[in-house]
């Protein structure tokens, strides 16, 4: 089965696309990546998405406009990739752009992803699975991070605890330990606060800290860092999730208003904040190896700070090196995996990963050019995913 996975993450910088072929045999699911691509958003769309991610009121017309424009962008990007790869997809899974993920007293009350899937179904003629978080939330789960299922199937049994780390706008980890159920949760910001300061320092010429160059020019402010580390979210027990509903520019400005420091020092400090909170979460669960993915792995300053914060007893590496999986393609491959599971009537979540009361089948389907015909559901989910 050939499935396209589309991921638009909390960094809101573009679409990650993967087309993968899945082959099932017994307890093992094999995946072969046929094509992958990153497509950046145009400046206007990115600006409007970032506006939706701030806590200010926005007109409903902006929400509707972004929903349609992002849907068309996804459709056109995928159509181009399909044409270039010369393949035919059986299913598309589109995550969409999360613009709200509301949490009250540790419970997720709502989540909203934009990027109308009908545009993809119409342009490609392929059925589309979307809205993959809502069912887990309805079952009492966090609906995030969903990557725990992929991590669990990729890593399998371990002798010592392994943390799978994703550094997007928000950082999340899955910890896989011997003889224990895996645990997954958002640790806090990865690039969310870094990106805000990078845009300000460069007057929007850059929307991220390329190669960590800006942070490297600054010095960590200990007083600001200590105050930011006191954020209550970090002390909450897992499973838990968060997003730009908490870690946004107004939140950051509340701290900066109390500390008279240079912008590059502020950026160095929030980079250290990400490193400290990630490392604390990994070591709290005894991780001896940390395998990182996501855009943050391209920031050598951030990776160096994480490595230092983890200490000499923990090995930090990337999915590229450890698994042969491109760091930018991991979450798009996750979407494709969720599609395979849902198509075959299998749950894409586990209570230990999201806190839900039961496993649930993810997403809703939009038909393609032909009527939907689903296979007979499988009785058991494969336990391993092998990349080839």
C-alpha positions in Angstrom: 0.0 0.0 0.0 1.4 3.4 -1.0 0.5 6.2 1.4 1.5 9.9 1.3 1.9 11.6 4.7 1.8 15.4 5.0 2.9 17.2 8.2 2.6 20.8 9.0 4.2 21.4 12.4 4.2 24.0 15.2 7.1 25.9 13.6 4.6 26.9 10.9 7.3 27.1 8.2 6.1 24.7 5.6 4.9 21.2 4.7 6.9 18.0 5.1 5.8 15.3 2.6 6.6 11.6 2.4 5.4 9.0 0.0 6.0 5.5 1.5 5.2 2.0 0.5 4.0 -0.3 3.3 4.3 -4.1 3.2 2.8 -6.2 6.0 4.1 -9.7 7.0 3.1 -11.2 10.3 4.3 -9.1 13.2 6.3 -6.7 11.1 5.3 -3.8 8.9 8.0 -2.6 6.4 8.1 0.9 5.1 10.1 2.1 2.1 10.3 5.9 1.5 9.7 6.4 -2.2 9.8 10.2 -2.2 10.2 13.1 0.3 10.2 16.8 0.1 9.9 20.0 2.2 7.8 22.8 0.7 8.1 26.2 2.5 5.0 28.4 2.9 4.8 31.6 0.9 5.4 34.7 3.0 1.7 35.7 3.2 0.5 32.3 4.2 3.2 31.9 6.9 2.4 35.4 8.2 -1.3 34.6 8.5 -0.7 31.2 10.2 1.6 32.9 12.7 -1.1 35.5 13.4 -3.5 32.6 14.2 -1.0 31.2 16.7 -0.9 34.3 18.8 -3.4 34.8 21.7 -5.1 37.8 20.1 -8.6 37.7 18.7 -8.7 37.1 14.9 -11.6 37.4 12.4 -13.3 34.2 11.4 -12.6 35.2 7.8 -8.9 34.7 8.5 -9.5 31.2 9.8 -11.6 30.3 6.8 -9.1 31.8 4.4 -6.1 29.9 5.9 -8.1 26.7 5.9 -8.7 26.9 2.2 -5.3 28.3 1.2 -3.4 25.7 3.2 -5.6 23.0 1.7 -4.7 24.1 -1.8 -1.1 24.4 -0.9 -1.0 20.9 0.4 -2.9 19.6 -2.7 -0.6 21.3 -5.2 2.6 20.3 -3.3 1.5 16.7 -3.1 0.4 16.6 -6.7 3.8 17.9 -7.8 5.6 15.3 -5.7 3.4 12.4 -7.0 4.2 13.5 -10.6 7.9 13.8 -10.0 8.0 10.4 -8.2 5.9 8.7 -10.8 3.8 6.8 -8.3 0.1 6.4 -7.5 -1.0 6.7 -3.9 -3.7 4.6 -2.3 -4.2 7.1 0.6 -3.2 10.5 1.7 -2.9 11.5 5.4 -2.8 15.2 6.0 -2.2 16.5 9.5 -3.0 20.2 8.8 -1.8 23.1 10.8 -2.6 23.1 14.5 -3.9 26.6 15.4 -5.5 25.7 18.7 -4.7 23.0 21.3 -6.4 24.1 24.4 -5.6 22.6 27.8 -7.4 23.2 31.1 -6.3 21.6 34.4 -4.1 19.2 32.4 -7.0 18.0 30.2 -7.2 18.9 26.5 -10.6 20.5 25.9 -10.2 21.1 22.1 -7.9 21.0 19.2 -8.2 22.5 15.8 -6.1 21.8 12.6 -6.6 23.8 9.4 -5.9 22.8 5.8 -9.1 21.6 4.1 -8.6 18.0 3.0 -11.2 18.2 0.3 -8.8 20.2 -1.9 -6.3 17.3 -1.7 -9.0 14.7 -2.5 -10.2 16.7 -5.4 -6.8 17.5 -6.9 -5.3 14.0 -6.5 -8.4 11.8 -6.7 -7.1 9.9 -3.6 -9.0 9.4 -0.3 -7.6 11.6 2.5 -7.4 10.9 6.2 -7.4 14.0 8.4 -8.3 15.3 11.8 -6.1 12.6 13.4 -6.0 14.0 17.0 -9.7 14.5 17.9 -10.7 11.0 18.6 -8.0 10.4 21.1 -9.0 13.6 22.9 -12.6 12.5 22.9 -11.4 9.3 24.7 -9.8 11.4 27.4 -6.3 11.6 25.8 -4.0 14.5 25.1 -4.1 14.0 21.4 -0.4 14.7 21.4 2.2 13.8 20.8 1.1 11.1 18.4 4.6 10.1 17.4 4.9 7.6 20.3 3.3 4.8 18.2 5.9 5.3 15.4 8.8 5.5 18.0 7.6 2.4 19.7 7.4 0.4 16.5 10.7 1.7 15.2 12.8 1.0 18.3 11.2 -2.3 19.6 12.7 -3.9 22.7 15.6 -2.1 24.4 18.2 -3.0 27.0 18.4 0.5 28.4 15.9 3.4 28.2 15.9 5.3 24.9 14.3 8.7 24.4 13.0 9.7 20.9 13.1 13.5 20.7 11.4 15.8 18.3 12.5 19.4 18.1 9.8 21.3 16.2 8.1 24.4 17.5 7.3 22.3 20.6 9.6 19.6 21.8 8.3 16.1 22.6 9.8 12.8 23.7 8.9 9.2 23.7 10.7 7.1 26.3 11.0 3.4 25.6 12.3 1.4 28.6 12.8 -2.3 29.3 9.8 -4.0 30.7 7.7 -0.8 30.9 5.0 0.8 28.8 6.3 3.6 26.7 5.7 7.2 27.8 5.3 10.2 25.5 4.7 13.9 26.2 5.6 17.5 25.2 8.5 18.7 27.2 7.9 22.4 26.4 9.2 24.8 23.7 11.8 23.7 21.1 12.0 26.4 18.5 8.8 28.3 19.4 10.5 31.1 21.4 13.7 30.9 19.4 11.8 31.6 16.2 10.0 34.6 17.7 13.3 36.3 18.6 15.0 35.4 15.4 12.2 37.1 13.4 12.5 40.2 15.6 16.3 40.4 15.4 16.4 40.1 11.6 13.3 42.2 11.0 11.6 39.1 9.5 14.4 38.4 7.1 14.8 35.0 8.9 12.1 33.1 10.6 14.5 30.8 12.5 18.0 31.0 14.0 19.9 29.6 11.0 22.8 27.4 12.3 22.3 28.9 15.8 24.3 31.9 14.6 22.3 34.5 16.5 22.3 32.6 19.8 26.1 32.1 19.4 26.5 35.9 19.5 24.6 36.2 22.8 25.2 35.2 26.4 22.8 33.3 28.7 21.2 35.5 31.3 21.0 33.4 34.5 18.2 35.4 36.1 15.9 35.2 33.1 16.6 31.5 32.6 15.8 30.8 36.3 12.5 32.6 36.0 11.5 30.9 32.8 12.4 27.5 34.2 9.9 28.1 37.0 7.0 27.7 34.5 4.5 25.3 36.1 4.1 23.2 32.9 7.5 21.6 33.3 6.7 20.1 36.7 3.4 18.5 35.6 3.3 14.8 35.3 3.2 13.0 32.0 1.2 12.4 29.8 0.8 16.1 29.0 0.8 18.3 25.9 1.2 22.0 25.2 1.6 24.4 22.2 1.8 28.0 21.1 -1.3 28.7 23.2 1.2 28.9 26.1 4.6 29.5 24.4 3.8 32.6 22.3 5.2 36.1 21.9 3.1 37.7 24.6 4.2 35.0 27.1 7.8 35.7 26.2 7.4 39.4 26.4 6.1 39.1 30.0 9.5 37.7 31.0 11.6 40.1 28.8 9.8 43.1 30.3 11.3 42.2 33.7 14.9 41.8 32.4 16.8 44.5 30.6 18.9 42.3 28.2 20.0 42.5 24.6 18.0 40.6 22.0 20.8 38.1 21.2 21.3 37.4 24.9 17.5 36.7 25.2 17.8 34.3 22.2 20.8 32.5 23.8 18.8 32.2 27.0 15.6 30.7 25.4 17.9 28.3 23.5 19.3 27.2 26.8 15.7 26.9 28.2 14.9 24.4 25.4 18.1 22.4 26.1 17.5 22.3 29.9 13.9 21.3 29.7 14.5 18.6 27.1 17.4 17.2 29.0 15.6 17.2 32.3 12.6 15.3 30.8 14.9 12.7 29.2 17.1 12.1 32.3 14.0 12.0 34.6 13.0 8.8 32.8 16.6 7.4 32.9 17.3 7.7 29.1 20.8 6.6 28.2 20.4 7.3 24.5 18.5 10.3 22.9 17.6 10.1 19.2 16.6 13.5 17.9 14.6 14.6 14.8 13.0 17.8 13.6 14.2 21.2 12.5 16.0 21.9 15.7 18.6 19.2 14.9 19.9 21.6 12.2 20.8 24.1 14.9 24.3 23.1 16.1 24.2 25.5 19.0 20.9 24.0 20.3 22.2 20.5 19.8 25.4 21.3 21.6 23.5 22.8 24.6 21.2 19.7 24.8 24.3 17.4 24.7 25.9 19.4 27.5 22.7 19.4 29.6 22.3 15.7 29.1 25.7 15.0 30.6 28.5 12.6 29.6 26.5 9.4 30.5 23.9 10.0 27.8 24.5 9.7 24.1 22.8 12.2 21.8 22.3 11.3 18.1 19.8 11.8 15.3 17.4 9.7 13.3 19.5 10.2 10.3 22.5 8.6 11.9 20.8 6.0 14.1 17.9 4.9 11.9 18.6 6.1 8.4 15.5 8.2 8.6 15.7 11.9 7.6 15.0 14.1 10.5 12.7 16.3 8.4 10.6 13.3 7.2 9.9 11.5 10.5 6.6 13.2 11.3 5.3 12.9 7.8 6.2 9.2 7.9 4.2 9.1 11.2 1.2 10.4 9.3 1.6 7.7 6.7 1.8 5.1 9.4 -1.3 6.4 11.1 -3.1 6.2 7.7 -2.0 2.5 7.3 -3.3 1.7 10.8 -6.6 3.5 10.4 -7.2 2.0 6.9 -6.8 -1.5 8.4 -9.1 -0.8 11.4 -6.2 -0.5 13.9 -5.7 2.0 16.7 -3.0 4.6 16.3 -2.7 5.5 20.0 -2.1 3.8 23.3 -3.3 5.0 26.8 0.3 5.0 28.1 1.3 7.4 25.3 -1.6 9.9 25.4 -3.4 9.2 28.6 -6.7 8.2 26.9 -9.0 5.7 28.5 -8.6 3.3 25.5 -6.9 3.0 22.2 -8.7 4.7 19.3 -8.6 4.6 15.5 -7.5 8.0 14.3 -9.0 10.4 11.8 -11.8 10.9 9.4 -11.9 10.0 5.7 -12.7 12.1 2.7 -13.4 10.0 -0.4 -11.3 10.4 -3.6 -12.5 10.0 -7.1 -13.9 6.5 -6.5 -16.2 5.3 -3.7 -14.4 4.3 -0.5 -13.7 0.5 -0.2 -11.9 -0.5 2.9 -10.3 -3.8 3.5 -11.4 -6.2 6.2 -10.0 -5.0 9.5 -6.9 -6.7 10.9 -7.2 -8.3 14.3 -3.8 -7.4 15.6 -1.4 -4.4 15.1 2.1 -5.1 13.9 4.6 -4.6 16.7 7.6 -3.6 14.6 8.2 -1.1 11.8 11.2 -1.8 9.7 12.6 0.8 7.3 14.0 -0.4 4.0 
